[in-house]
């Protein structure tokens, strides 16, 4: 089962512990996490289901290519990292 982890910055806003999910795509993995943590959805995706502009998702060390549908493949031993970019000056 794939493991989904979130950056500390997201954890400052709401509880989002790492989760182990069954999924074959990034979208399936995220949907599994959202099912058990609905408030997290609005931080990660917009109302169309696309990744928010300030969010990046990696499968292992590779940034996903499909930000709109998150159709990138996920294997049982993969680590999915959800990062929220920081800005400011």
ZAMAR-849704 format. One record per atom (N, C-alpha, C): residue in three letters; atom name; x, y, z. Coordinates in steps of 0.2 Angstrom, whole numbers, plus 2048, in hexadecimal, padded with zeros to 3 digits. Layout:
% residues N
SITE   residu   atome     X     Y     Z
SITE      ALA      CA     X     Y     Z
...
//
This chain:
% residues 89
SITE   residu   atome     X     Y     Z
SITE      UNK       N   804   7FA   800
SITE      UNK      CA   800   800   800
SITE      UNK       C   804   806   800
SITE      UNK       N   802   80B   7FC
SITE      UNK      CA   806   811   7FC
SITE      UNK       C   805   816   802
SITE      UNK       N   80A   81A   803
SITE      UNK      CA   80A   81E   809
SITE      UNK       C   80A   825   807
SITE      UNK       N   805   829   80A
SITE      UNK      CA   805   830   808
SITE      UNK       C   807   834   80E
SITE      UNK       N   80B   839   80D
SITE      UNK      CA   80E   83D   812
SITE      UNK       C   80D   844   810
SITE      UNK       N   80D   849   816
SITE      UNK      CA   80B   850   815
SITE      UNK       C   811   854   818
SITE      UNK       N   812   85A   815
SITE      UNK      CA   817   85E   818
SITE      UNK       C   815   861   81F
SITE      UNK       N   81A   863   823
SITE      UNK      CA   819   866   829
SITE      UNK       C   814   86C   829
SITE      UNK       N   815   870   823
SITE      UNK      CA   811   876   822
SITE      UNK       C   80A   874   822
SITE      UNK       N   808   86F   81E
SITE      UNK      CA   801   86D   81E
SITE      UNK       C   7FE   86B   825
SITE      UNK       N   803   868   829
SITE      UNK      CA   801   865   830
SITE      UNK       C   800   86B   835
SITE      UNK       N   803   871   833
SITE      UNK      CA   801   877   837
SITE      UNK       C   7FA   879   837
SITE      UNK       N   7F7   878   831
SITE      UNK      CA   7F0   87A   830
SITE      UNK       C   7EB   875   832
SITE      UNK       N   7EC   86F   831
SITE      UNK      CA   7E7   869   833
SITE      UNK       C   7EB   863   834
SITE      UNK       N   7E8   85E   837
SITE      UNK      CA   7EB   858   838
SITE      UNK       C   7EB   854   832
SITE      UNK       N   7F1   852   830
SITE      UNK      CA   7F2   84E   82A
SITE      UNK       C   7F7   849   82B
SITE      UNK       N   7F6   844   82F
SITE      UNK      CA   7FC   83F   830
SITE      UNK       C   7FD   83B   82A
SITE      UNK       N   803   837   829
SITE      UNK      CA   804   833   823
SITE      UNK       C   7FE   82E   823
SITE      UNK       N   7FD   82C   81D
SITE      UNK      CA   7F7   827   81C
SITE      UNK       C   7FA   821   818
SITE      UNK       N   7F8   81B   819
SITE      UNK      CA   7F9   816   814
SITE      UNK       C   7F3   814   811
SITE      UNK       N   7F3   814   80A
SITE      UNK      CA   7ED   813   806
SITE      UNK       C   7EE   80E   800
SITE      UNK       N   7E9   80B   7FE
SITE      UNK      CA   7E9   807   7F8
SITE      UNK       C   7E7   80B   7F2
SITE      UNK       N   7EC   80C   7ED
SITE      UNK      CA   7EA   810   7E8
SITE      UNK       C   7EF   80E   7E2
SITE      UNK       N   7EC   80F   7DC
SITE      UNK      CA   7F0   80E   7D6
SITE      UNK       C   7F2   815   7D2
SITE      UNK       N   7EF   81A   7D5
SITE      UNK      CA   7F1   821   7D2
SITE      UNK       C   7F1   826   7D8
SITE      UNK       N   7F5   82C   7D7
SITE      UNK      CA   7F5   831   7DC
SITE      UNK       C   7EE   833   7DE
SITE      UNK       N   7EA   834   7D9
SITE      UNK      CA   7E3   836   7DA
SITE      UNK       C   7DF   831   7DF
SITE      UNK       N   7E0   82B   7DE
SITE      UNK      CA   7DD   826   7E2
SITE      UNK       C   7E0   826   7E9
SITE      UNK       N   7E6   827   7EA
SITE      UNK      CA   7E9   828   7F0
SITE      UNK       C   7E7   82E   7F4
SITE      UNK       N   7E6   834   7F1
SITE      UNK      CA   7E4   83A   7F4
SITE      UNK       C   7DD   839   7F6
SITE      UNK       N   7D9   836   7F1
SITE      UNK      CA   7D2   835   7F3
SITE      UNK       C   7D1   831   7F9
SITE      UNK       N   7D5   82C   7FA
SITE      UNK      CA   7D5   828   800
SITE      UNK       C   7D6   82C   806
SITE      UNK       N   7DB   830   806
SITE      UNK      CA   7DD   834   80C
SITE      UNK       C   7D7   839   80D
SITE      UNK       N   7D4   83C   808
SITE      UNK      CA   7CF   841   809
SITE      UNK       C   7C9   83E   80C
SITE      UNK       N   7C8   838   80A
SITE      UNK      CA   7C2   834   80D
SITE      UNK       C   7C2   834   815
SITE      UNK       N   7C8   833   817
SITE      UNK      CA   7C9   833   81F
SITE      UNK       C   7CB   83A   822
SITE      UNK       N   7CC   83F   81D
SITE      UNK      CA   7CE   845   820
SITE      UNK       C   7CB   84B   81B
SITE      UNK       N   7C5   84C   81B
SITE      UNK      CA   7C2   850   816
SITE      UNK       C   7C4   857   816
SITE      UNK       N   7C6   85A   81B
SITE      UNK      CA   7C8   861   81B
SITE      UNK       C   7CF   862   817
SITE      UNK       N   7D3   85D   817
SITE      UNK      CA   7D9   85D   813
SITE      UNK       C   7D8   85E   80C
SITE      UNK       N   7D3   85C   809
SITE      UNK      CA   7D1   85D   802
SITE      UNK       C   7D2   864   7FF
SITE      UNK       N   7CF   869   803
SITE      UNK      CA   7CF   870   800
SITE      UNK       C   7D6   873   801
SITE      UNK       N   7DB   870   804
SITE      UNK      CA   7E2   872   805
SITE      UNK       C   7E6   870   7FF
SITE      UNK       N   7E4   86A   7FC
SITE      UNK      CA   7E8   866   7F7
SITE      UNK       C   7E5   867   7F0
SITE      UNK       N   7DE   867   7EF
SITE      UNK      CA   7DB   868   7E8
SITE      UNK       C   7D6   86D   7E8
SITE      UNK       N   7D5   870   7E2
SITE      UNK      CA   7D0   875   7E1
SITE      UNK       C   7C9   872   7E0
SITE      UNK       N   7C4   876   7DF
SITE      UNK      CA   7BD   873   7DE
SITE      UNK       C   7BD   86F   7D7
SITE      UNK       N   7C1   86F   7D3
SITE      UNK      CA   7C1   86B   7CD
SITE      UNK       C   7C6   864   7CE
SITE      UNK       N   7C9   863   7D4
SITE      UNK      CA   7CD   85E   7D5
SITE      UNK       C   7D4   85E   7D3
SITE      UNK       N   7D6   864   7D0
SITE      UNK      CA   7DD   865   7CE
SITE      UNK       C   7E1   867   7D4
SITE      UNK       N   7E7   865   7D4
SITE      UNK      CA   7EC   867   7DA
SITE      UNK       C   7EC   86F   7DA
SITE      UNK       N   7EC   871   7E0
SITE      UNK      CA   7EC   879   7E1
SITE      UNK       C   7F3   87B   7DE
SITE      UNK       N   7F4   881   7DC
SITE      UNK      CA   7FA   884   7D9
SITE      UNK       C   800   883   7DE
SITE      UNK       N   7FF   884   7E4
SITE      UNK      CA   804   884   7E9
SITE      UNK       C   806   87D   7EC
SITE      UNK       N   803   878   7E9
SITE      UNK      CA   804   871   7EC
SITE      UNK       C   807   86D   7E6
SITE      UNK       N   80C   869   7E9
SITE      UNK      CA   810   864   7E4
SITE      UNK       C   810   85D   7E7
SITE      UNK       N   80F   858   7E3
SITE      UNK      CA   80F   852   7E5
SITE      UNK       C   814   84E   7E2
SITE      UNK       N   818   84A   7E6
SITE      UNK      CA   81D   845   7E3
SITE      UNK       C   81B   83E   7E5
SITE      UNK       N   81D   83A   7E0
SITE      UNK      CA   81D   833   7E1
SITE      UNK       C   824   831   7E2
SITE      UNK       N   826   82F   7E8
SITE      UNK      CA   82D   82D   7E9
SITE      UNK       C   831   834   7E8
SITE      UNK       N   835   834   7E3
SITE      UNK      CA   839   83B   7E2
SITE      UNK       C   837   83E   7DC
SITE      UNK       N   832   83C   7D9
SITE      UNK      CA   830   83F   7D2
SITE      UNK       C   829   843   7D3
SITE      UNK       N   829   849   7D1
SITE      UNK      CA   823   84D   7D1
SITE      UNK       C   81E   84B   7CC
SITE      UNK       N   818   84A   7CE
SITE      UNK      CA   813   848   7C9
SITE      UNK       C   812   84C   7C3
SITE      UNK       N   810   849   7BE
SITE      UNK      CA   810   84D   7B8
SITE      UNK       C   809   84F   7B7
SITE      UNK       N   804   84C   7B9
SITE      UNK      CA   7FD   84D   7B8
SITE      UNK       C   7FA   851   7BE
SITE      UNK       N   7FA   857   7BE
SITE      UNK      CA   7F7   85B   7C4
SITE      UNK       C   7F0   85C   7C3
SITE      UNK       N   7ED   85B   7BD
SITE      UNK      CA   7E6   85C   7BD
SITE      UNK       C   7E2   856   7BF
SITE      UNK       N   7E4   850   7BD
SITE      UNK      CA   7E0   84A   7BF
SITE      UNK       C   7E4   845   7C4
SITE      UNK       N   7EA   847   7C5
SITE      UNK      CA   7EF   843   7C9
SITE      UNK       C   7EF   83B   7C7
SITE      UNK       N   7EF   83A   7C1
SITE      UNK      CA   7EF   833   7BE
SITE      UNK       C   7F5   82F   7BF
SITE      UNK       N   7FB   833   7C1
SITE      UNK      CA   801   82F   7C2
SITE      UNK       C   801   829   7C6
SITE      UNK       N   804   824   7C3
SITE      UNK      CA   804   81D   7C7
SITE      UNK       C   807   81D   7CD
SITE      UNK       N   804   819   7D2
SITE      UNK      CA   807   818   7D8
SITE      UNK       C   807   810   7DA
SITE      UNK       N   80D   80E   7DC
SITE      UNK      CA   80E   807   7DE
SITE      UNK       C   80D   806   7E5
SITE      UNK       N   80C   800   7E7
SITE      UNK      CA   80B   7FE   7EE
SITE      UNK       C   811   800   7F3
SITE      UNK       N   817   801   7F0
SITE      UNK      CA   81C   803   7F5
SITE      UNK       C   81E   80A   7F4
SITE      UNK       N   81A   80E   7F0
SITE      UNK      CA   81C   815   7EF
SITE      UNK       C   81A   819   7F5
SITE      UNK       N   81E   81F   7F5
SITE      UNK      CA   81D   824   7FA
SITE      UNK       C   81A   82A   7F6
SITE      UNK       N   815   82D   7F8
SITE      UNK      CA   812   833   7F5
SITE      UNK       C   813   839   7FA
SITE      UNK       N   816   83E   7F8
SITE      UNK      CA   817   844   7FC
SITE      UNK       C   813   84A   7FA
SITE      UNK       N   80F   84D   7FE
SITE      UNK      CA   80B   853   7FC
SITE      UNK       C   80F   859   800
SITE      UNK       N   811   85D   7FB
SITE      UNK      CA   814   863   7FE
SITE      UNK       C   811   86A   7FC
SITE      UNK       N   810   86E   801
SITE      UNK      CA   80D   874   800
SITE      UNK       C   813   87A   800
SITE      UNK       N   813   87D   7FA
SITE      UNK      CA   818   882   7F9
SITE      UNK       C   817   888   7FE
SITE      UNK       N   81D   88B   800
SITE      UNK      CA   81D   890   805
SITE      UNK       C   81F   897   801
SITE      UNK       N   81C   89C   802
SITE      UNK      CA   81E   8A2   7FF
SITE      UNK       C   81E   8A8   804
SITE      UNK       N   821   8AD   802
SITE      UNK      CA   821   8B3   807
SITE      UNK       C   828   8B6   806
SITE      UNK       N   829   8BB   80A
SITE      UNK      CA   82F   8BF   809
SITE      UNK       C   833   8C1   80F
//
